[in-house]
Amino acid sequence: MATFGNLSQRLTDTFKNLRTKGKLSASDVDGTVREIRRALLEADVALDVVKSFTQKIRERALSDEVNRALNPAQQVVQIVNEELIEILGGEQRRLQFAKNPPTIIMLAGLQGAGKTTLAGKLAKWLKGQGHQPLLVACDLQRPNAVTQLKVVGEQAGAAVYAPHPGNTGVETDEIVGNPVKVAKEGVEEAKRKQHDFVIIDTAGRLGVDEVLMQQAGDIRRATNPDEVLFVIDAMIGQDAVTTANAFQEGVDFTGVVLTKLDGDARGGAALSIRQMTGRPILFASTGEGLDDFEQFHPDRMASRILDLGDILTLIEQAQHAFDEDEARKMAEKIQKDQFTLDDFLGQLQQLRGAGSLKKMVGMLPGMGKMKDQLDNFDEREIVHTEAIIQSMTKAERDNPKLLNGSRRLRIAKGSGRTVTEVNQLVQRFEQAAKMMKTVAKGGVPQIPGMGPVPGMGGMGGRKKQQKGKKKGASRSGNPAKRAQEATQKQTGAVSSSGSSFGGGQAAQAPKQSDLDDIQQMLKGAKR
């Protein structure tokens, strides 16, 4: 996650220095705690939170649980991970549902925090959970806020209740319309049309003031919401705690939503607000799209900060994007060697539907070390690949062997790419299809540029060695027999080399007449 990139890098470098030590001394622990303190302060974490956090780490790092550990450095990382989970909230807290629908959710926060966009994200997320949310436009103050909510609601596929057009002109301090009345009517509208969730978008200000708090408090008392979510910009820095405390006194929110976690800010708000307010973080917004929205898991966020990965969230996103039946059909096609470019295109489109590829790869453990490579990765390459495949005919997708020079030139012109890129795509597809077929049959694929996997592949090489051995004479396992064979070889070598008196020439075979004479001589001797 981009917001914690610098903090993650600092902590990872700090722990790297500990891995070379077999036993940690008090000075080692103090040095590590000092670096952690600096990293947190640079990330705009509140000073009180930093003091409490580093004190707990120091006490635990000097305890017997680390001294007795086989790997003290790993034990310190585990301690930091557990303490991070604690200040982020410990366990995940889910939305509180009303006993009798609709469940009313009120959004509060400063102007510019992203409340209106978040309302659409929350509505889409609830629809994905099988609910029917209603968006209520109570931000009548900001210019065109009602229009924005209507657009966002349409994109999310959620109904919007907006009886008042709101402010359609310039920014003003005067109260426009009656937002409390709109909120009450919105709840009644949800009951009439059987919506099980109501999301109330309230007005914000550039700073905390009495008018803002009075209006938000009136809406809360009028609607009696089940959840009051405080929407805060993760890039706000040290001021996050001050703003949160003001809203806690004025509105008494029940949960927090962090927005703009995909930014390049230091992200100290996320690590401070839970500890300072005592209110849990429920959701996190990680991008501009309506799908860039997820439930907040303290343990997973701590793992991301420490560059330990977030495999569970990655699996959830993959399960949401990929259809199980389609995956089964695809596996059968691969086994039967029927995998085509059409299937490849479908897989790419499903991959795009899972979200940002950069973010997904970034959830793998250790990806913090490849930050530069991830930043330089252009996700438009997938779009270019789709354009090339879609420029092919049905027959060409089913049988890439039809792609001769003229066809590839036509495809390149149609997709706006070069012939070289078309050739590279076809080559990568053939390699991928071959590898997938090998895996489907239970084998281990040969990765281009790498040798066979030790102990798994490379059976072909073993057969060649066996064939090579058959060409030479076999060697007996019996020592006595081996000695006898060695003697026979020496005897054969002497006899085949000829007599020492023959100048090293090979002995000639005896003639048949000579053999007959010798046989007659032997017969006469017997008589």
N, C-alpha and C positions, 0 to 999 in steps of 0.2 A: 504494500500500500504506500503510495507516494508520500503521503503526509508524514509518515514515520520513517522515511528513507534515511535521513541524516542521523536520527536517534538510533535506528537499527544498526547503521554502519559503525557508529561510535561504540555501541555496546559489544558488537561482534569483535571489533579490534581489541577491546579491553579483555575479553575472555580468551582471545587468541594468545595473549601473553602469559596466561596462566597454564596453558596446556603443556608447557615444557617443564613444569615443576611437579616433582613427585610428592612433595609435601608443602603445605602453605604455612608460612610464618605470619605473625601478627602484622609485620610490615607489608607483606604481600597483600593481605586482606585490606589493610588501610589504603594502600595504593589503588586497589581495585574499586573500593567504595568511593574514593576521591574522584576517580574517573567517571563512575556512574553518576555521582552528584553533579559534576560539570556537564555531562551529557543531558541530564534532565533539566537543569537550569537553562541551558542553551535551547532546549525544546519548549521553553516558556511554561514549564510545569510550576505550579504554585509553590512558594518557598516552604510553607508548612507541610505540604505533601512530600516534598523532597527530603526534608529533615526526618520525618517519620519513616519514610520508605528506606532510606539509607541506614538509619539506626537499626531497623529490624534485620536488614541484610548483614550488617556487621556482627550483630549478636549471634545470628545463626551461623555465619561463616566461621566464627571462632569457637563454635560449640563442638562437642564430641562427634556429632553426626558427619562433620566434614573431616575431622582428623582421622576417623576410623575408615573413611571411604577409600576404596581402591583407586578411584580417580577423583581427587579433590576438586579439580577444575570443573569437571562435569557436575559435581555436586553443587558447586556455587551457581552454575547456570540454572540448575533445577530450583535452587532457592530463589533466585531472581525471578524466574518464571512464575513460581507460586505467589510471590509477593506482588508481581504485576497483575496477576489474576485477581488478587484480593483488592487492590486499589481500583481495578476496573469494574468491580461489582461482585466478584466471587462466582455466583451462579447466574445463569440466564433468567431474565424475568420476562414472561410473556404478557400479551395484552389481557386486561381484565374484561370479561364479557358481562353484559347485563343479564340479570336473571330473566327479565322480560324484555324482548327486543322492542325498539332498536338500541344497540350499544352506541352511546354518544361519545365522540372523541373531539376534543377542542384543541386547536393548535394555537400556541402563543409564542411570541418572540419578537426580536427587533426587525425593523424593515431591512430587507436585503439578505436575511438569513436563509431564504429559500422556502418559506412556508407554503406559498401557493403551488409551486412545483412539487413540493413534498406531499401536498394533499392529493395530487394526481398519482404520485408514486404509491402512496398508501392505498388509494382506491384500487389501483390495478393489482397490487399485491393481495388485497382482500378478495377481489374477484377471482384471482387464481386459487384462493382457498375455498371458493364456492359460495361467497357471500355476495350480497347486493347492496353496495354502499350508495349513499346520496351525499353529494358535495353541496354545502350551503355557503353562499358567498356573503360573508359578513364584513369583508374588507372593503368598505365603501369610501375609504379615505384616499388610498393611493390611486393615482390616475390609471384607468384601464385595468385595475386589478380584477374586476368582475369579468371583463372580456377575456383576460388571461386564464382565469379559472374555467371559463366555458371551453376554451381551446384545449386546455390540459385535460378536462373531463372527457371531451370528445375523443382525444387520443387514448385515454385510459379505458374508454368504453363504459363510463359511469355517468349516471344522471346528475344534473346540476340544478339546484334550486336557486334562482337569482331574480327575485321580483323587482329589485331596485337596480338601476344601471350603474349606480355609484358615481364616483368622480370621473368625468370624461374629459376634464380640462387640465389645469396645471395643479401642482402641489399646493395645498392650502392647510392652514391650521384649524380652520372652521370644521365643525362636525357636519358630515354629509349624511343625510338620511338617518334612519334609526336601526343600527345593527342589532340591538337587543331584540327588537320586534321581529326582524328577519330571522334571527336564530330560533326564536320560539316557534314561529310559523314553519320553519324548516323541519323541526322535530315533528310537528303535527303532520306535515306533508309526508314524511317518511312512514309514519304510522298508517296513514290512509293508503299509501301505495305499497305497503309491506316491505319496505327496505329494512334490513336487519342491522345496518350501520349508518351512522350520521357523522360526517366529518365537517367540522365548522372551521372555516378559514377566517381568522380575525385580522384586524389591522395591526400594523407595527409602526414604530417611529425610528428615527435615526439615533435616538438616545432614549434612555428611560425617563419618563415624565409622568406627572400625576394624571393627565388626561388619558394617556394610554392605559395605565393601571386601573383607573376608574371604569373605563369601558370594558376591559377584559374581565374585571371583577363582576360587573353587572351581567355580562353574558354568562359567566359561570353560575351565578346565583339563579338566573332565569332558566337555564337548561339543565342544571345539575348533572354535568357530564360524568361518565364512568372513568374516563381517562382525560387528563389535561397534559398534553405533551409540549414540553418546552423545546422549541427548535432553535439550535444554536450553531453558528458557523464555526467549524473546527479551526479556521484560520484567524480567529479573533484574538488569540494569545492570552496574556495575563488578565485582560479585562473580562474574560469569560466568567470568572468566579464572582466578580462584582455584579455583573448583569444577572447571573443566575440567582444570586442572593436577593436581588431586588424583585425579580419575578416570583421567587419563592414566598416572599412576604406579601406581595400584591395579589398573586393568583393562586399560590400554593399548588404548583404542578406536581403530577404523580410520576412522571417519567421524562426522559431526555431523548432527543433525536439529534444526532450529529450529522451535519451536512458538509459537503465539499471536502470529504476525506480523500478525494483524488488529487487535491491541490498539492503545491510544493511548500506549504507552510509547515511550521515545526510541530503543530498538533498537540501542544501542551494542554489544551482544553479537555481533550478526551481523558487525560490522566489526572486532571484536577477536579473536574466537576462532580464526579461520583463521590469522591472522598470529602469534598467541601460541603456538598448539599445533602448527601445521604440518599439521593434519588437515583434509581437505576437508569442505565442507558438501554433503551429498548430497540432502537433501530439506528442504522447508519446509511447515509446516502453517499455513494461512491462514484458518481458521475452525473452527466447532464441528462442522459436517457431515462425514460420512465422505468426501465428494467434494472437500472443501477441502484438497487435498493435491497437491503438485506437485514435480517434480524441480527442484533448485536450479541455475540458470544464472547464473554470476557476471556475464556481460555484460548479461543482461536485467535483473538486479537493479540493476546500476549505472545503466542507462538509466532505470529507475523512480525511483531516488533523485534523478537530475538532471532529472526530469520530461520525459524524452525519449520516454516511452512504451515499451510492450512488445508490439509488433505480432505477433511470432512466437508468443508464448504465446496471444494472443487468437485467432489463426488456428487453432492446435492445438485450443483449446477449442471453436471453432465447428465444425471438422471432426469432432470427437468427438460433438457434439450433433446436428448436422444430417445427414440421410441424403441421399446424392447422387442416388439414384433418385427420392426424393420431391421433391427440389428441381427435377429435370428435369420431372417431371409438373406441378409447380406452375407452371413457366415456360410450359409448353404451355397450361395453363388460362388463364393471364394473357393470352397472345397471342390466344386464342379468345374472350376476354371472358367466361370461365366461372368467374372467381374469386368464391367465395361466402364468407359469414361462417363456414361450417364450416372452410374452408381457412384463413381468418384465425385461427380458434381453434387449429387445428393448429400454425400458425406461432408463436403465442404460447406454446403448451405446449413446443415445441422450444426456444424462447428461454429459458424458465424452466429447462429441463433443462441448459442450457449453464452454469448457475451464477448467481451474484449479478450482476444487471445493473449495479449500482454498481461492482463490481470490474472488470467487462468494460469499461465506459466509462472507468474510471480508468486503464486500460492505454493509452488513446489519448494521443498526444503533446500536451503543454500542458494536460492536464486538471487539473493542480495549481492553475491559476489559477481553476478553477471548483469549488474544494473546498466552498464553502458551498452551492452549488447541488446538488452531488452528495449532501452530507450531508442536505439537506432533501428529497431525492427519496424518495418512499414507494413501495417495490416492491410494496406491496399493491394498487396501482392495477391491476396486471396481473391479480391475483386477482379484483378487482371486475369487470373487463372480461370475464373468463371466465364469471363468474356471470351477467352480463347476457345473453351469447350463449347460454349453456346454458338460460336461461329461455325461449328462443324455440322455436317448433315447427320441424320440419324444413322446412316450406314457407316459413316466414318467414326462415330462414337462407339458403335458396336464392334467395329473391326479397325483398329488403328493402323493395321498393315496396309490399308488402302491409301494412306497419306503419302503420296509421292511429292515431288518438288513443287509442281504447279498447285496442287491442293493446299500445301502448307503456305505457299505465297498468298493464295486466296484467303485463307483463314487469318493470316497475319494482317492483311489489309482490312478484313471485316471486323477484327477485334481491336484494331489500332495499336497492335504490338508488332514486334519484329519476328522474322522467320527464326532467328536464333532462340527466342523465347518459346516459340511453338515447338521447336526441336527439343529444347530442354524439358518442356512439359511432358512430351510423349516419352522421352527417355526416363523421367522420374516415375511416370505412371507404370511403365513396363517393369521397372525395378520394384516398385511398391507392390504391384500385382504378384510378382514372383515371390517376394518376401512373405506376403500374406498367405499365399498358397502353401508355402513351406511351413508356416506356423500352423495353418489349419490342419495339416497332416501330422502335426506333432513334432515337426523338426525344428531345428534352430537355423534361422536365416543367416546368410553371409552378408554382413553390412558392408557396403562399398567403402573401400579405403581401410578396412580392418581385416585382420586374419580370422581364421575360424575360432570359435569360442572354445577355450581349453576344456577338455573332458566332456564336451557335448557334441560339437560338430566335428568336421574334419575326418569323417569316416572314409571318404574317398582317398585321402592321403594314406590312410592305414592300409587300404587294399592295394594301393600301388606298391607300398613297401613289401607287402606279402608276396606280390607278384615278382618283385625284384629279388626276393630271397629264393624263389623257386628256380631262378636262372642259375644260381650257384649250387655247389654240392651241399647237401644237408649234413649237419654235424650231429653226431650221436650224443646222447646224454650219459652214456656209460663210459667212465674213464678208461677201462681196459680196452673197450672197443675203439675208443678214440686213439689210443696208443698204437693199436694194431693198424688202423687206417693210416696213421702217420707213417708207420714203417712201410706199408704197401706203396704209399705215395713216393717215399724216398727210393724204394727199389725200382718202381716204375720210372722214376726220373733218371736213374743211372742207366737202366736198360734202354730207355728211349734216346739217351744222349749218345749211345754208341760206345765202343771200346776206347780206352785211353790211347791205344796204339793206332786207332783209326783216324786220328786227327779230328775227332769230334764229329765225324760224319755219321749219319743214321745207319743202323744195320739193315742190310737188304734181306728180304724174305727168301727162305730156301726154295730151290727148284724141286719139281715133282720127281725128276729122275734121281736126284740125290737122296730123296726120302725112300725111294724104292730100293736103292742100293743098301741103305742102312738097314732096311727091313730084312733083306736077304742075308746080310751078315749076322743079324741076330738069330735068324732061324738056324743057320749053320752052327752057331755056338751052342745052341740047345741040343743039337744032335751029339 
